[in-house]
Amino acid sequence: MDDETTTIEEERMMQLEQQRLAAERQQEKQEEEEAGAEARAKPAKGHYISSGEAALLLAFTGAVEIIQAIVDWLNLAFMIGTIINAIITAFVFGILAIWMIGKVAKGAPKKWYKALYYGAGGGVLPIIPGFLGAIIYLLIQDRKILGKVAGKLGEDVEKAVKKAM
């Protein structure tokens, strides 16, 4: 009877140990998943604008600039383009402002807002591609393209532009 009691106790201890190990494995998996989610949330290599997002932004702002160029031509022909152009600029500014709020929330520099404001100012003026220029500027700042292309001189230009903004 003593052997039987010992065996039952040993089995119960083994079951408890297995349950404890299973709980530890579950906890480790959960921590790994959380760490993976945090890693996916952060931008890779300090980039806040992904390549797909950059292509979409360039296509969107390029199409808007083409539409605004047509409206500017209509303004010369029929004098109605200024109001239409201002409405388009306000709409695009709203869309890009919402996008920018998300980027700044993820850690992008707050100075990027200035590029958006300058883009809106250029968007209202005839024939000036304001929003397209703003997006190109943001891509250059995000990827540090001048420093890669022009070396030390490009890095100095980037620093001077950052000070000016």
PyMOL commands that place a pseudoatom at each C-alpha (Angstrom):
pseudoatom trace, name=CA, resn=MET, resi=1, chain=A, elem=C, hetatm=0, pos=[0.000, 0.000, 0.000]
pseudoatom trace, name=CA, resn=ASP, resi=2, chain=A, elem=C, hetatm=0, pos=[2.888, 2.339, 0.677]
pseudoatom trace, name=CA, resn=ASP, resi=3, chain=A, elem=C, hetatm=0, pos=[4.237, 1.770, -2.850]
pseudoatom trace, name=CA, resn=GLU, resi=4, chain=A, elem=C, hetatm=0, pos=[0.819, 2.472, -4.315]
pseudoatom trace, name=CA, resn=THR, resi=5, chain=A, elem=C, hetatm=0, pos=[0.527, 5.799, -2.465]
pseudoatom trace, name=CA, resn=THR, resi=6, chain=A, elem=C, hetatm=0, pos=[4.002, 6.818, -3.548]
pseudoatom trace, name=CA, resn=THR, resi=7, chain=A, elem=C, hetatm=0, pos=[3.203, 6.016, -7.165]
pseudoatom trace, name=CA, resn=ILE, resi=8, chain=A, elem=C, hetatm=0, pos=[-0.002, 8.051, -7.126]
pseudoatom trace, name=CA, resn=GLU, resi=9, chain=A, elem=C, hetatm=0, pos=[1.856, 10.974, -5.533]
pseudoatom trace, name=CA, resn=GLU, resi=10, chain=A, elem=C, hetatm=0, pos=[4.637, 10.721, -8.099]
pseudoatom trace, name=CA, resn=GLU, resi=11, chain=A, elem=C, hetatm=0, pos=[2.116, 10.672, -10.938]
pseudoatom trace, name=CA, resn=ARG, resi=12, chain=A, elem=C, hetatm=0, pos=[0.358, 13.710, -9.515]
pseudoatom trace, name=CA, resn=MET, resi=13, chain=A, elem=C, hetatm=0, pos=[3.715, 15.525, -9.160]
pseudoatom trace, name=CA, resn=MET, resi=14, chain=A, elem=C, hetatm=0, pos=[4.629, 14.660, -12.760]
pseudoatom trace, name=CA, resn=GLN, resi=15, chain=A, elem=C, hetatm=0, pos=[1.282, 15.970, -13.994]
pseudoatom trace, name=CA, resn=LEU, resi=16, chain=A, elem=C, hetatm=0, pos=[1.725, 19.189, -12.043]
pseudoatom trace, name=CA, resn=GLU, resi=17, chain=A, elem=C, hetatm=0, pos=[5.242, 19.574, -13.456]
pseudoatom trace, name=CA, resn=GLN, resi=18, chain=A, elem=C, hetatm=0, pos=[3.953, 19.023, -17.018]
pseudoatom trace, name=CA, resn=GLN, resi=19, chain=A, elem=C, hetatm=0, pos=[1.213, 21.595, -16.480]
pseudoatom trace, name=CA, resn=ARG, resi=20, chain=A, elem=C, hetatm=0, pos=[3.745, 24.065, -15.140]
pseudoatom trace, name=CA, resn=LEU, resi=21, chain=A, elem=C, hetatm=0, pos=[6.058, 23.511, -18.146]
pseudoatom trace, name=CA, resn=ALA, resi=22, chain=A, elem=C, hetatm=0, pos=[3.130, 23.898, -20.567]
pseudoatom trace, name=CA, resn=ALA, resi=23, chain=A, elem=C, hetatm=0, pos=[2.137, 27.164, -18.875]
pseudoatom trace, name=CA, resn=GLU, resi=24, chain=A, elem=C, hetatm=0, pos=[5.737, 28.427, -19.136]
pseudoatom trace, name=CA, resn=ARG, resi=25, chain=A, elem=C, hetatm=0, pos=[5.866, 27.548, -22.850]
pseudoatom trace, name=CA, resn=GLN, resi=26, chain=A, elem=C, hetatm=0, pos=[2.574, 29.352, -23.413]
pseudoatom trace, name=CA, resn=GLN, resi=27, chain=A, elem=C, hetatm=0, pos=[3.911, 32.412, -21.579]
pseudoatom trace, name=CA, resn=GLU, resi=28, chain=A, elem=C, hetatm=0, pos=[7.108, 32.392, -23.698]
pseudoatom trace, name=CA, resn=LYS, resi=29, chain=A, elem=C, hetatm=0, pos=[5.103, 32.143, -26.936]
pseudoatom trace, name=CA, resn=GLN, resi=30, chain=A, elem=C, hetatm=0, pos=[2.924, 35.041, -25.877]
pseudoatom trace, name=CA, resn=GLU, resi=31, chain=A, elem=C, hetatm=0, pos=[5.975, 37.181, -25.044]
pseudoatom trace, name=CA, resn=GLU, resi=32, chain=A, elem=C, hetatm=0, pos=[7.571, 36.340, -28.413]
pseudoatom trace, name=CA, resn=GLU, resi=33, chain=A, elem=C, hetatm=0, pos=[4.377, 37.315, -30.241]
pseudoatom trace, name=CA, resn=GLU, resi=34, chain=A, elem=C, hetatm=0, pos=[4.208, 40.620, -28.361]
pseudoatom trace, name=CA, resn=ALA, resi=35, chain=A, elem=C, hetatm=0, pos=[7.870, 41.336, -29.122]
pseudoatom trace, name=CA, resn=GLY, resi=36, chain=A, elem=C, hetatm=0, pos=[7.242, 40.530, -32.798]
pseudoatom trace, name=CA, resn=ALA, resi=37, chain=A, elem=C, hetatm=0, pos=[4.259, 42.869, -32.889]
pseudoatom trace, name=CA, resn=GLU, resi=38, chain=A, elem=C, hetatm=0, pos=[6.356, 45.684, -31.416]
pseudoatom trace, name=CA, resn=ALA, resi=39, chain=A, elem=C, hetatm=0, pos=[9.105, 45.054, -33.969]
pseudoatom trace, name=CA, resn=ARG, resi=40, chain=A, elem=C, hetatm=0, pos=[6.570, 45.205, -36.823]
pseudoatom trace, name=CA, resn=ALA, resi=41, chain=A, elem=C, hetatm=0, pos=[5.101, 48.444, -35.496]
pseudoatom trace, name=CA, resn=LYS, resi=42, chain=A, elem=C, hetatm=0, pos=[8.441, 50.262, -35.577]
pseudoatom trace, name=CA, resn=PRO, resi=43, chain=A, elem=C, hetatm=0, pos=[9.707, 51.509, -38.944]
pseudoatom trace, name=CA, resn=ALA, resi=44, chain=A, elem=C, hetatm=0, pos=[12.632, 49.626, -40.434]
pseudoatom trace, name=CA, resn=LYS, resi=45, chain=A, elem=C, hetatm=0, pos=[15.980, 51.427, -40.311]
pseudoatom trace, name=CA, resn=GLY, resi=46, chain=A, elem=C, hetatm=0, pos=[14.420, 54.685, -39.193]
pseudoatom trace, name=CA, resn=HIS, resi=47, chain=A, elem=C, hetatm=0, pos=[12.213, 55.023, -42.294]
pseudoatom trace, name=CA, resn=TYR, resi=48, chain=A, elem=C, hetatm=0, pos=[8.744, 56.317, -41.609]
pseudoatom trace, name=CA, resn=ILE, resi=49, chain=A, elem=C, hetatm=0, pos=[7.513, 56.043, -45.193]
pseudoatom trace, name=CA, resn=SER, resi=50, chain=A, elem=C, hetatm=0, pos=[7.493, 52.554, -46.712]
pseudoatom trace, name=CA, resn=SER, resi=51, chain=A, elem=C, hetatm=0, pos=[8.289, 52.024, -50.396]
pseudoatom trace, name=CA, resn=GLY, resi=52, chain=A, elem=C, hetatm=0, pos=[4.703, 51.121, -51.274]
pseudoatom trace, name=CA, resn=GLU, resi=53, chain=A, elem=C, hetatm=0, pos=[3.403, 54.112, -49.395]
pseudoatom trace, name=CA, resn=ALA, resi=54, chain=A, elem=C, hetatm=0, pos=[5.897, 56.349, -51.206]
pseudoatom trace, name=CA, resn=ALA, resi=55, chain=A, elem=C, hetatm=0, pos=[4.752, 55.060, -54.591]
pseudoatom trace, name=CA, resn=LEU, resi=56, chain=A, elem=C, hetatm=0, pos=[1.102, 55.610, -53.641]
pseudoatom trace, name=CA, resn=LEU, resi=57, chain=A, elem=C, hetatm=0, pos=[1.805, 59.134, -52.371]
pseudoatom trace, name=CA, resn=LEU, resi=58, chain=A, elem=C, hetatm=0, pos=[3.740, 60.074, -55.503]
pseudoatom trace, name=CA, resn=ALA, resi=59, chain=A, elem=C, hetatm=0, pos=[1.007, 58.684, -57.768]
pseudoatom trace, name=CA, resn=PHE, resi=60, chain=A, elem=C, hetatm=0, pos=[-1.746, 60.435, -55.796]
pseudoatom trace, name=CA, resn=THR, resi=61, chain=A, elem=C, hetatm=0, pos=[-0.032, 63.812, -55.628]
pseudoatom trace, name=CA, resn=GLY, resi=62, chain=A, elem=C, hetatm=0, pos=[1.103, 63.512, -59.254]
pseudoatom trace, name=CA, resn=ALA, resi=63, chain=A, elem=C, hetatm=0, pos=[-2.492, 62.907, -60.363]
pseudoatom trace, name=CA, resn=VAL, resi=64, chain=A, elem=C, hetatm=0, pos=[-3.664, 65.843, -58.246]
pseudoatom trace, name=CA, resn=GLU, resi=65, chain=A, elem=C, hetatm=0, pos=[-1.034, 68.101, -59.792]
pseudoatom trace, name=CA, resn=ILE, resi=66, chain=A, elem=C, hetatm=0, pos=[-2.125, 67.059, -63.299]
pseudoatom trace, name=CA, resn=ILE, resi=67, chain=A, elem=C, hetatm=0, pos=[-5.739, 67.834, -62.415]
pseudoatom trace, name=CA, resn=GLN, resi=68, chain=A, elem=C, hetatm=0, pos=[-4.701, 71.184, -60.965]
pseudoatom trace, name=CA, resn=ALA, resi=69, chain=A, elem=C, hetatm=0, pos=[-2.708, 72.003, -64.112]
pseudoatom trace, name=CA, resn=ILE, resi=70, chain=A, elem=C, hetatm=0, pos=[-5.838, 71.336, -66.194]
pseudoatom trace, name=CA, resn=VAL, resi=71, chain=A, elem=C, hetatm=0, pos=[-7.870, 73.510, -63.828]
pseudoatom trace, name=CA, resn=ASP, resi=72, chain=A, elem=C, hetatm=0, pos=[-5.249, 76.247, -64.104]
pseudoatom trace, name=CA, resn=TRP, resi=73, chain=A, elem=C, hetatm=0, pos=[-5.608, 76.095, -67.881]
pseudoatom trace, name=CA, resn=LEU, resi=74, chain=A, elem=C, hetatm=0, pos=[-9.398, 76.380, -67.425]
pseudoatom trace, name=CA, resn=ASN, resi=75, chain=A, elem=C, hetatm=0, pos=[-8.803, 79.383, -65.212]
pseudoatom trace, name=CA, resn=LEU, resi=76, chain=A, elem=C, hetatm=0, pos=[-7.006, 81.110, -68.072]
pseudoatom trace, name=CA, resn=ALA, resi=77, chain=A, elem=C, hetatm=0, pos=[-9.766, 80.163, -70.486]
pseudoatom trace, name=CA, resn=PHE, resi=78, chain=A, elem=C, hetatm=0, pos=[-12.943, 80.560, -68.441]
pseudoatom trace, name=CA, resn=MET, resi=79, chain=A, elem=C, hetatm=0, pos=[-11.970, 82.236, -65.101]
pseudoatom trace, name=CA, resn=ILE, resi=80, chain=A, elem=C, hetatm=0, pos=[-13.444, 79.485, -62.895]
pseudoatom trace, name=CA, resn=GLY, resi=81, chain=A, elem=C, hetatm=0, pos=[-10.310, 77.553, -62.048]
pseudoatom trace, name=CA, resn=THR, resi=82, chain=A, elem=C, hetatm=0, pos=[-9.213, 79.454, -58.924]
pseudoatom trace, name=CA, resn=ILE, resi=83, chain=A, elem=C, hetatm=0, pos=[-12.184, 78.344, -56.837]
pseudoatom trace, name=CA, resn=ILE, resi=84, chain=A, elem=C, hetatm=0, pos=[-11.951, 74.751, -58.075]
pseudoatom trace, name=CA, resn=ASN, resi=85, chain=A, elem=C, hetatm=0, pos=[-8.206, 74.766, -57.432]
pseudoatom trace, name=CA, resn=ALA, resi=86, chain=A, elem=C, hetatm=0, pos=[-8.718, 76.012, -53.858]
pseudoatom trace, name=CA, resn=ILE, resi=87, chain=A, elem=C, hetatm=0, pos=[-11.294, 73.263, -53.199]
pseudoatom trace, name=CA, resn=ILE, resi=88, chain=A, elem=C, hetatm=0, pos=[-8.947, 70.576, -54.552]
pseudoatom trace, name=CA, resn=THR, resi=89, chain=A, elem=C, hetatm=0, pos=[-6.087, 71.950, -52.442]
pseudoatom trace, name=CA, resn=ALA, resi=90, chain=A, elem=C, hetatm=0, pos=[-8.196, 71.903, -49.284]
pseudoatom trace, name=CA, resn=PHE, resi=91, chain=A, elem=C, hetatm=0, pos=[-9.321, 68.311, -49.959]
pseudoatom trace, name=CA, resn=VAL, resi=92, chain=A, elem=C, hetatm=0, pos=[-5.790, 67.033, -50.635]
pseudoatom trace, name=CA, resn=PHE, resi=93, chain=A, elem=C, hetatm=0, pos=[-4.449, 68.955, -47.642]
pseudoatom trace, name=CA, resn=GLY, resi=94, chain=A, elem=C, hetatm=0, pos=[-7.040, 67.225, -45.418]
pseudoatom trace, name=CA, resn=ILE, resi=95, chain=A, elem=C, hetatm=0, pos=[-6.090, 63.775, -46.707]
pseudoatom trace, name=CA, resn=LEU, resi=96, chain=A, elem=C, hetatm=0, pos=[-2.352, 64.389, -46.320]
pseudoatom trace, name=CA, resn=ALA, resi=97, chain=A, elem=C, hetatm=0, pos=[-2.856, 65.984, -42.879]
pseudoatom trace, name=CA, resn=ILE, resi=98, chain=A, elem=C, hetatm=0, pos=[-4.577, 62.822, -41.623]
pseudoatom trace, name=CA, resn=TRP, resi=99, chain=A, elem=C, hetatm=0, pos=[-1.731, 60.743, -43.068]
pseudoatom trace, name=CA, resn=MET, resi=100, chain=A, elem=C, hetatm=0, pos=[0.841, 63.064, -41.456]
pseudoatom trace, name=CA, resn=ILE, resi=101, chain=A, elem=C, hetatm=0, pos=[-0.828, 62.835, -38.029]
pseudoatom trace, name=CA, resn=GLY, resi=102, chain=A, elem=C, hetatm=0, pos=[-0.379, 59.053, -38.198]
pseudoatom trace, name=CA, resn=LYS, resi=103, chain=A, elem=C, hetatm=0, pos=[3.291, 59.374, -39.172]
pseudoatom trace, name=CA, resn=VAL, resi=104, chain=A, elem=C, hetatm=0, pos=[4.073, 61.872, -36.416]
pseudoatom trace, name=CA, resn=ALA, resi=105, chain=A, elem=C, hetatm=0, pos=[2.293, 59.591, -33.935]
pseudoatom trace, name=CA, resn=LYS, resi=106, chain=A, elem=C, hetatm=0, pos=[4.679, 56.806, -34.989]
pseudoatom trace, name=CA, resn=GLY, resi=107, chain=A, elem=C, hetatm=0, pos=[7.671, 59.046, -34.335]
pseudoatom trace, name=CA, resn=ALA, resi=108, chain=A, elem=C, hetatm=0, pos=[8.263, 61.048, -37.507]
pseudoatom trace, name=CA, resn=PRO, resi=109, chain=A, elem=C, hetatm=0, pos=[9.657, 64.548, -36.946]
pseudoatom trace, name=CA, resn=LYS, resi=110, chain=A, elem=C, hetatm=0, pos=[7.049, 67.219, -36.204]
pseudoatom trace, name=CA, resn=LYS, resi=111, chain=A, elem=C, hetatm=0, pos=[8.866, 69.512, -38.619]
pseudoatom trace, name=CA, resn=TRP, resi=112, chain=A, elem=C, hetatm=0, pos=[7.313, 67.463, -41.426]
pseudoatom trace, name=CA, resn=TYR, resi=113, chain=A, elem=C, hetatm=0, pos=[4.115, 69.425, -40.886]
pseudoatom trace, name=CA, resn=LYS, resi=114, chain=A, elem=C, hetatm=0, pos=[5.846, 72.477, -42.350]
pseudoatom trace, name=CA, resn=ALA, resi=115, chain=A, elem=C, hetatm=0, pos=[6.411, 70.648, -45.627]
pseudoatom trace, name=CA, resn=LEU, resi=116, chain=A, elem=C, hetatm=0, pos=[2.696, 69.918, -45.777]
pseudoatom trace, name=CA, resn=TYR, resi=117, chain=A, elem=C, hetatm=0, pos=[1.842, 73.588, -45.154]
pseudoatom trace, name=CA, resn=TYR, resi=118, chain=A, elem=C, hetatm=0, pos=[4.302, 74.715, -47.827]
pseudoatom trace, name=CA, resn=GLY, resi=119, chain=A, elem=C, hetatm=0, pos=[2.811, 72.153, -50.195]
pseudoatom trace, name=CA, resn=ALA, resi=120, chain=A, elem=C, hetatm=0, pos=[-0.667, 73.547, -49.598]
pseudoatom trace, name=CA, resn=GLY, resi=121, chain=A, elem=C, hetatm=0, pos=[0.605, 77.057, -50.261]
pseudoatom trace, name=CA, resn=GLY, resi=122, chain=A, elem=C, hetatm=0, pos=[2.174, 75.923, -53.507]
pseudoatom trace, name=CA, resn=GLY, resi=123, chain=A, elem=C, hetatm=0, pos=[-0.932, 73.947, -54.429]
pseudoatom trace, name=CA, resn=VAL, resi=124, chain=A, elem=C, hetatm=0, pos=[-3.066, 77.087, -54.423]
pseudoatom trace, name=CA, resn=LEU, resi=125, chain=A, elem=C, hetatm=0, pos=[-0.676, 78.955, -56.707]
pseudoatom trace, name=CA, resn=PRO, resi=126, chain=A, elem=C, hetatm=0, pos=[-1.039, 78.310, -60.433]
pseudoatom trace, name=CA, resn=ILE, resi=127, chain=A, elem=C, hetatm=0, pos=[1.314, 75.863, -62.162]
pseudoatom trace, name=CA, resn=ILE, resi=128, chain=A, elem=C, hetatm=0, pos=[3.379, 75.125, -59.019]
pseudoatom trace, name=CA, resn=PRO, resi=129, chain=A, elem=C, hetatm=0, pos=[3.320, 71.436, -58.001]
pseudoatom trace, name=CA, resn=GLY, resi=130, chain=A, elem=C, hetatm=0, pos=[3.177, 72.113, -54.250]
pseudoatom trace, name=CA, resn=PHE, resi=131, chain=A, elem=C, hetatm=0, pos=[2.008, 68.789, -52.839]
pseudoatom trace, name=CA, resn=LEU, resi=132, chain=A, elem=C, hetatm=0, pos=[4.215, 66.734, -55.168]
pseudoatom trace, name=CA, resn=GLY, resi=133, chain=A, elem=C, hetatm=0, pos=[7.193, 68.845, -54.106]
pseudoatom trace, name=CA, resn=ALA, resi=134, chain=A, elem=C, hetatm=0, pos=[6.295, 68.367, -50.438]
pseudoatom trace, name=CA, resn=ILE, resi=135, chain=A, elem=C, hetatm=0, pos=[6.092, 64.574, -50.792]
pseudoatom trace, name=CA, resn=ILE, resi=136, chain=A, elem=C, hetatm=0, pos=[9.400, 64.452, -52.681]
pseudoatom trace, name=CA, resn=TYR, resi=137, chain=A, elem=C, hetatm=0, pos=[10.974, 66.591, -49.959]
pseudoatom trace, name=CA, resn=LEU, resi=138, chain=A, elem=C, hetatm=0, pos=[9.637, 64.240, -47.255]
pseudoatom trace, name=CA, resn=LEU, resi=139, chain=A, elem=C, hetatm=0, pos=[10.992, 61.203, -49.109]
pseudoatom trace, name=CA, resn=ILE, resi=140, chain=A, elem=C, hetatm=0, pos=[14.399, 62.845, -49.430]
pseudoatom trace, name=CA, resn=GLN, resi=141, chain=A, elem=C, hetatm=0, pos=[14.384, 63.624, -45.696]
pseudoatom trace, name=CA, resn=ASP, resi=142, chain=A, elem=C, hetatm=0, pos=[13.133, 60.161, -44.741]
pseudoatom trace, name=CA, resn=ARG, resi=143, chain=A, elem=C, hetatm=0, pos=[15.639, 58.222, -46.826]
pseudoatom trace, name=CA, resn=LYS, resi=144, chain=A, elem=C, hetatm=0, pos=[18.496, 60.724, -46.433]
pseudoatom trace, name=CA, resn=ILE, resi=145, chain=A, elem=C, hetatm=0, pos=[18.963, 60.508, -50.188]
pseudoatom trace, name=CA, resn=LEU, resi=146, chain=A, elem=C, hetatm=0, pos=[21.181, 63.587, -50.544]
pseudoatom trace, name=CA, resn=GLY, resi=147, chain=A, elem=C, hetatm=0, pos=[23.750, 62.151, -48.138]
pseudoatom trace, name=CA, resn=LYS, resi=148, chain=A, elem=C, hetatm=0, pos=[23.841, 58.876, -50.055]
pseudoatom trace, name=CA, resn=VAL, resi=149, chain=A, elem=C, hetatm=0, pos=[24.057, 60.450, -53.505]
pseudoatom trace, name=CA, resn=ALA, resi=150, chain=A, elem=C, hetatm=0, pos=[26.275, 63.480, -52.908]
pseudoatom trace, name=CA, resn=GLY, resi=151, chain=A, elem=C, hetatm=0, pos=[28.304, 62.222, -49.949]
pseudoatom trace, name=CA, resn=LYS, resi=152, chain=A, elem=C, hetatm=0, pos=[29.556, 64.809, -47.458]
pseudoatom trace, name=CA, resn=LEU, resi=153, chain=A, elem=C, hetatm=0, pos=[28.188, 67.758, -49.442]
pseudoatom trace, name=CA, resn=GLY, resi=154, chain=A, elem=C, hetatm=0, pos=[24.732, 66.155, -49.486]
pseudoatom trace, name=CA, resn=GLU, resi=155, chain=A, elem=C, hetatm=0, pos=[24.864, 65.574, -45.739]
pseudoatom trace, name=CA, resn=ASP, resi=156, chain=A, elem=C, hetatm=0, pos=[25.784, 69.237, -45.214]
pseudoatom trace, name=CA, resn=VAL, resi=157, chain=A, elem=C, hetatm=0, pos=[22.872, 70.329, -47.407]
pseudoatom trace, name=CA, resn=GLU, resi=158, chain=A, elem=C, hetatm=0, pos=[20.505, 68.073, -45.414]
pseudoatom trace, name=CA, resn=LYS, resi=159, chain=A, elem=C, hetatm=0, pos=[21.728, 69.609, -42.144]
pseudoatom trace, name=CA, resn=ALA, resi=160, chain=A, elem=C, hetatm=0, pos=[21.277, 73.130, -43.524]
pseudoatom trace, name=CA, resn=VAL, resi=161, chain=A, elem=C, hetatm=0, pos=[17.747, 72.315, -44.683]
pseudoatom trace, name=CA, resn=LYS, resi=162, chain=A, elem=C, hetatm=0, pos=[16.883, 70.858, -41.266]
pseudoatom trace, name=CA, resn=LYS, resi=163, chain=A, elem=C, hetatm=0, pos=[18.137, 74.043, -39.582]
pseudoatom trace, name=CA, resn=ALA, resi=164, chain=A, elem=C, hetatm=0, pos=[16.130, 76.187, -41.996]
pseudoatom trace, name=CA, resn=MET, resi=165, chain=A, elem=C, hetatm=0, pos=[12.936, 74.230, -41.289]
for i in range(1, 165): cmd.bond("trace and resi %d" % i, "trace and resi %d" % (i + 1))
show_as sticks, trace
zoom trace
